[in-house]
Amino acid sequence: MMKSFRKELFFRVPSRRAFLNITPQVEACLAESGIREGLLLCNAMHITASVFINDDEPGLHGDFEQFLERLAPEKPYDRYAHNGFEDNADAHLKRQIMGREVVVAVTGGKLDFGPWEQIFYGEFDGKRSKRVLVKIIGE
């Protein structure tokens, strides 16, 4: 019989930008769900944050930061038409590049990852509480 599970994870990053490995929290959701075969969706519920899959390697995360800052620099704030009440236009653009969500197969009650794959929360306009949705369907 098909089952469905939903849970929200909450993050409050003290800096403007950060990459957090959220794989353990997502795996805990999978265990809680009891689902052994199916699909897991994990998505950022804010338009200035991202969920993506990659390697948990600090050099790579630094490369992401430099790459994103070259494409959509935070400052000067007045370079963006969006900035007025807020100063986060760059965060919207960075999120668009890094993506909104990931979908991972669930096999034998485990996330069916390739080598080195981990799930990350990317924060581009931090210092406030934000949510990530974990939705799992299967049996």
C-alpha positions as CSV (number, residue, x, y, z in Angstrom):
1,M,0.0,0.0,0.0
2,M,1.3,3.5,-0.9
3,K,2.3,5.7,2.0
4,S,3.0,9.4,2.2
5,F,5.2,11.2,4.8
6,R,5.7,14.9,5.2
7,K,8.0,16.8,7.6
8,E,9.5,20.3,7.7
9,L,13.1,20.9,8.8
10,F,14.0,24.4,10.2
11,F,17.3,26.2,9.8
12,R,18.6,29.5,11.0
13,V,22.0,30.3,9.5
14,P,23.9,33.0,11.5
15,S,25.7,34.2,8.3
16,R,24.3,35.6,5.1
17,R,25.5,32.5,3.1
18,A,26.3,28.9,4.0
19,F,26.1,25.4,2.8
20,L,24.9,22.8,5.4
21,N,25.0,19.1,4.9
22,I,21.4,18.0,5.8
23,T,21.8,14.4,4.8
24,P,21.5,13.1,8.5
25,Q,18.3,15.0,9.1
26,V,16.8,13.7,5.8
27,E,17.9,10.2,6.6
28,A,16.1,10.6,10.0
29,C,12.9,11.6,8.2
30,L,13.2,8.5,6.0
31,A,13.6,6.3,9.0
32,E,10.7,7.9,10.7
33,S,8.5,7.4,7.6
34,G,9.0,3.7,7.6
35,I,9.0,3.8,3.8
36,R,11.3,1.2,2.3
37,E,10.8,1.7,-1.5
38,G,9.8,5.0,-3.2
39,L,10.9,8.5,-3.8
40,L,12.0,11.3,-1.5
41,L,11.6,15.0,-2.4
42,C,13.5,17.6,-0.5
43,N,13.0,21.2,-1.3
44,A,13.7,24.7,0.1
45,M,10.5,26.5,0.9
46,H,12.1,30.0,0.5
47,I,13.1,31.8,-2.7
48,T,16.6,32.7,-1.4
49,A,17.6,29.2,-0.4
50,S,18.5,26.0,-2.2
51,V,18.6,22.2,-1.8
52,F,21.1,20.4,-4.0
53,I,23.2,17.2,-4.1
54,N,27.0,17.2,-4.3
55,D,30.2,16.3,-2.5
56,D,30.8,17.3,1.1
57,E,34.2,18.8,0.4
58,P,35.2,22.3,1.8
59,G,37.3,23.2,-1.2
60,L,34.3,22.6,-3.5
61,H,32.0,24.6,-1.3
62,G,34.5,27.5,-1.5
63,D,34.5,27.1,-5.2
64,F,30.7,27.3,-5.2
65,E,30.8,30.5,-3.2
66,Q,33.4,32.1,-5.5
67,F,31.5,31.0,-8.6
68,L,28.1,32.3,-7.4
69,E,29.6,35.6,-6.2
70,R,31.2,36.1,-9.6
71,L,27.8,35.5,-11.3
72,A,25.6,37.4,-8.8
73,P,27.7,39.6,-6.5
74,E,26.0,40.7,-3.3
75,K,27.3,44.3,-3.6
76,P,26.8,47.0,-4.8
77,Y,23.2,46.6,-3.8
78,D,22.1,49.3,-6.2
79,R,23.2,47.2,-9.2
80,Y,19.9,45.2,-9.0
81,A,16.4,46.5,-9.8
82,H,14.9,44.1,-7.2
83,N,16.8,45.8,-4.3
84,G,14.8,48.5,-2.6
85,F,13.0,47.4,0.5
86,E,15.4,44.4,0.7
87,D,19.0,43.9,-0.4
88,N,18.8,40.3,-1.4
89,A,18.5,40.2,-5.2
90,D,21.8,38.3,-5.4
91,A,20.3,35.6,-3.1
92,H,17.4,35.1,-5.5
93,L,19.8,34.7,-8.5
94,K,22.1,32.3,-6.5
95,R,19.1,30.1,-5.6
96,Q,18.0,29.9,-9.2
97,I,21.5,28.7,-10.2
98,M,21.8,26.1,-7.3
99,G,18.2,24.8,-7.6
100,R,15.1,24.4,-5.5
101,E,14.9,20.7,-4.8
102,V,16.3,17.2,-5.2
103,V,14.5,13.9,-5.7
104,V,16.3,10.7,-4.4
105,A,15.2,7.2,-4.9
106,V,14.6,5.1,-1.8
107,T,15.7,1.5,-2.0
108,G,15.7,-0.9,0.9
109,G,14.9,1.9,3.3
110,K,18.0,3.9,2.3
111,L,18.7,6.9,0.1
112,D,19.9,5.5,-3.2
113,F,22.9,7.7,-3.7
114,G,25.9,7.5,-6.0
115,P,29.4,7.8,-4.6
116,W,30.0,10.9,-2.5
117,E,26.5,12.2,-2.9
118,Q,25.1,14.2,0.0
119,I,22.1,16.6,0.4
120,F,22.9,20.2,1.1
121,Y,20.9,23.2,2.2
122,G,22.3,26.3,0.5
123,E,21.5,29.6,2.3
124,F,21.9,32.8,0.4
125,D,20.1,35.4,2.6
126,G,20.4,34.0,6.2
127,K,20.0,35.3,9.7
128,R,16.4,34.2,9.9
129,S,14.5,31.0,10.3
130,K,13.7,29.1,7.1
131,R,12.1,25.8,6.2
132,V,12.9,22.7,4.1
133,L,10.2,20.3,3.1
134,V,10.8,16.5,3.1
135,K,8.1,14.6,1.3
136,I,8.4,10.8,0.9
137,I,6.0,8.6,-1.1
138,G,6.3,4.8,-1.4
139,E,5.7,1.6,0.5
